[in-house]
């Protein structure tokens, strides 16, 4: 039986986020793509995944927003997790600036509709050397796949976040973080507050500013 890796994507991402990983995976691994259902806050998302995933311990991978969701789920149901791997996320509260920015964006979308990111803003999610048409097209395509309702739901229900560092420091499970050192969407100083003992807790930092690490550095 193949070992399963359960994957939670980020904001306006779907299974296409993970396509660059496939050539590197051993055939003994099976990827299980999870979505982020609409209209649910973090407690409701944790309950949803708990009901969905059955009773076995799982290996859970989360990217960006999915990294926060995966960490929150592991905090609520630690007995369900074998290993947790978080990519491009520091599971803590969003800044006042970012919360205000999200509120303004929601108002614009509700008034004018959702057109997705511009190519320029999409490129900004990638490290300068990875701002290729192929990666930009994948990100834009994922946004089109999910659409306006998904965008509004994710901004409405997943912006109010708490600092999960104290819970992480008490985790009985193996937890790993992976992020770019100059990623503007990650609070790199937050990781200094993690005091959990190795080898249970590991933090890996890579060079550059890329946020879309599953695409950029599979």
VEXDRENPA-954903 format. One line per 10 residues: number of its first residue (from 1); for each residue x, y, z of C-alpha. Coordinates in nm, 3 decimals. Example, Ala and Ser with C-alpha at 12.3 -4.5 7.8 and 13.67 -1.06 7.14 Angstrom:
REM residues 2
1	1.230:-0.450:0.780 | 1.367:-0.106:0.714 .
REM end
This chain:
REM residues 218
1	0.000:0.000:0.000 | 0.133:0.341:-0.095 | 0.191:0.605:0.174 | -0.045:0.899:0.133 | 0.049:1.266:0.151 | -0.250:1.492:0.211 | -0.206:1.835:0.051 | -0.388:2.160:0.137 | -0.328:2.440:-0.117 | -0.303:2.815:-0.061 .
11	-0.529:3.108:-0.141 | -0.683:3.062:-0.486 | -0.477:2.750:-0.553 | -0.578:2.396:-0.644 | -0.407:2.068:-0.734 | -0.214:2.238:-1.015 | 0.003:2.394:-0.743 | 0.172:2.056:-0.691 | 0.240:1.954:-1.053 | 0.612:2.030:-1.038 .
21	0.653:1.790:-0.745 | 0.534:1.483:-0.930 | 0.861:1.393:-1.111 | 1.048:1.395:-0.778 | 0.817:1.166:-0.582 | 0.883:0.801:-0.520 | 0.621:0.570:-0.669 | 0.544:0.448:-0.317 | 0.380:0.786:-0.242 | 0.024:0.883:-0.329 .
31	-0.087:1.248:-0.330 | -0.434:1.326:-0.194 | -0.547:1.673:-0.300 | -0.768:1.850:-0.047 | -0.972:2.159:-0.126 | -1.059:2.451:0.103 | -1.441:2.445:0.127 | -1.620:2.778:0.117 | -1.798:2.946:0.406 | -1.593:2.792:0.689 .
41	-1.371:2.949:0.954 | -1.067:2.766:1.091 | -1.258:2.572:1.357 | -1.512:2.461:1.100 | -1.238:2.369:0.854 | -1.066:2.155:1.117 | -1.393:1.974:1.187 | -1.453:1.930:0.814 | -1.112:1.768:0.755 | -1.145:1.551:1.065 .
51	-1.474:1.413:0.935 | -1.336:1.373:0.584 | -1.008:1.198:0.664 | -1.125:0.911:0.883 | -0.941:0.777:1.185 | -0.590:0.699:1.056 | -0.289:0.918:1.132 | -0.192:1.119:0.826 | 0.106:1.301:0.676 | -0.022:1.654:0.612 .
61	0.135:1.917:0.384 | 0.004:2.274:0.369 | 0.108:2.566:0.150 | 0.059:2.934:0.247 | -0.303:2.963:0.369 | -0.311:2.584:0.356 | -0.008:2.583:0.585 | -0.199:2.779:0.848 | -0.501:2.553:0.807 | -0.284:2.242:0.838 .
71	-0.118:2.377:1.153 | -0.453:2.474:1.305 | -0.591:2.127:1.227 | -0.284:1.970:1.391 | -0.339:2.186:1.700 | -0.702:2.078:1.733 | -0.645:1.713:1.640 | -0.278:1.632:1.715 | -0.361:1.264:1.749 | -0.452:1.260:1.378 .
81	-0.109:1.371:1.252 | 0.197:1.158:1.185 | 0.401:1.441:1.031 | 0.323:1.804:0.941 | 0.504:1.999:0.669 | 0.427:2.371:0.627 | 0.542:2.564:0.319 | 0.558:2.944:0.282 | 0.362:3.026:0.596 | 0.433:3.156:0.945 .
91	0.118:3.053:1.138 | 0.043:3.377:1.318 | -0.196:3.671:1.298 | -0.197:3.897:0.994 | -0.076:4.254:1.035 | -0.325:4.540:1.065 | -0.199:4.666:0.730 | -0.272:4.335:0.559 | -0.614:4.305:0.723 | -0.706:4.654:0.605 .
101	-0.574:4.575:0.258 | -0.786:4.260:0.243 | -1.093:4.454:0.353 | -1.037:4.709:0.076 | -0.989:4.434:-0.182 | -1.312:4.264:-0.075 | -1.502:4.589:-0.119 | -1.358:4.631:-0.468 | -1.449:4.274:-0.565 | -1.802:4.309:-0.430 .
111	-1.844:4.630:-0.633 | -1.661:4.548:-0.955 | -1.630:4.168:-0.955 | -1.325:3.941:-0.942 | -1.081:3.952:-1.231 | -0.792:3.774:-1.060 | -0.442:3.906:-1.013 | -0.263:4.104:-1.281 | 0.040:3.937:-1.441 | 0.261:4.189:-1.257 .
121	0.119:4.104:-0.913 | 0.136:3.736:-0.998 | 0.503:3.769:-1.094 | 0.567:3.934:-0.757 | 0.477:3.603:-0.589 | 0.779:3.446:-0.759 | 1.150:3.499:-0.711 | 1.293:3.726:-0.983 | 1.467:3.437:-1.158 | 1.146:3.231:-1.162 .
131	0.909:3.488:-1.311 | 0.846:3.277:-1.619 | 0.533:3.278:-1.833 | 0.475:2.913:-1.746 | 0.461:2.971:-1.370 | 0.259:3.291:-1.405 | 0.009:3.113:-1.631 | -0.033:2.827:-1.380 | -0.107:3.071:-1.096 | -0.354:3.272:-1.305 .
141	-0.522:2.954:-1.428 | -0.576:2.834:-1.070 | -0.742:3.165:-0.988 | -0.974:3.133:-1.288 | -1.056:2.774:-1.195 | -1.175:2.875:-0.846 | -1.345:3.205:-0.927 | -1.504:3.491:-0.738 | -1.706:3.300:-0.476 | -1.399:3.109:-0.365 .
151	-1.195:3.428:-0.341 | -1.455:3.610:-0.133 | -1.498:3.313:0.099 | -1.126:3.273:0.161 | -1.081:3.643:0.237 | -1.391:3.661:0.457 | -1.337:3.345:0.661 | -0.960:3.298:0.687 | -0.818:3.645:0.754 | -0.872:3.648:1.132 .
161	-0.581:3.437:1.257 | -0.404:3.376:1.587 | -0.041:3.312:1.673 | -0.005:2.933:1.693 | 0.358:2.925:1.811 | 0.282:2.816:2.169 | 0.073:2.525:2.044 | 0.345:2.428:1.795 | 0.608:2.426:2.069 | 0.398:2.166:2.252 .
171	0.327:1.952:1.945 | 0.397:1.581:2.004 | 0.427:1.534:1.628 | 0.707:1.587:1.377 | 0.671:1.937:1.232 | 0.874:2.102:0.957 | 0.861:2.452:0.810 | 1.004:2.558:0.474 | 1.011:2.915:0.344 | 1.211:3.169:0.142 .
181	1.421:3.406:0.350 | 1.292:3.718:0.169 | 0.931:3.610:0.112 | 0.726:3.922:0.193 | 0.423:3.707:0.280 | 0.609:3.522:0.556 | 0.698:3.672:0.895 | 1.052:3.534:0.917 | 1.111:3.678:1.266 | 0.818:3.469:1.394 .
191	1.024:3.151:1.365 | 1.259:3.271:1.642 | 0.973:3.210:1.884 | 0.968:2.839:1.808 | 1.143:2.654:2.087 | 1.024:2.299:2.034 | 1.292:2.034:2.056 | 1.458:1.876:1.754 | 1.415:1.638:1.578 | 1.042:1.692:1.639 .
201	1.058:2.050:1.508 | 1.267:2.173:1.213 | 1.276:2.499:1.018 | 1.429:2.510:0.668 | 1.500:2.842:0.498 | 1.589:2.875:0.131 | 1.741:3.170:-0.052 | 1.541:3.419:-0.254 | 1.199:3.577:-0.222 | 0.975:3.321:-0.393 .
211	0.644:3.243:-0.226 | 0.531:2.972:-0.468 | 0.787:2.717:-0.357 | 0.599:2.403:-0.474 | 0.630:2.543:-0.826 | 0.965:2.718:-0.795 | 1.168:2.474:-0.587 | 0.994:2.137:-0.594 .
REM end
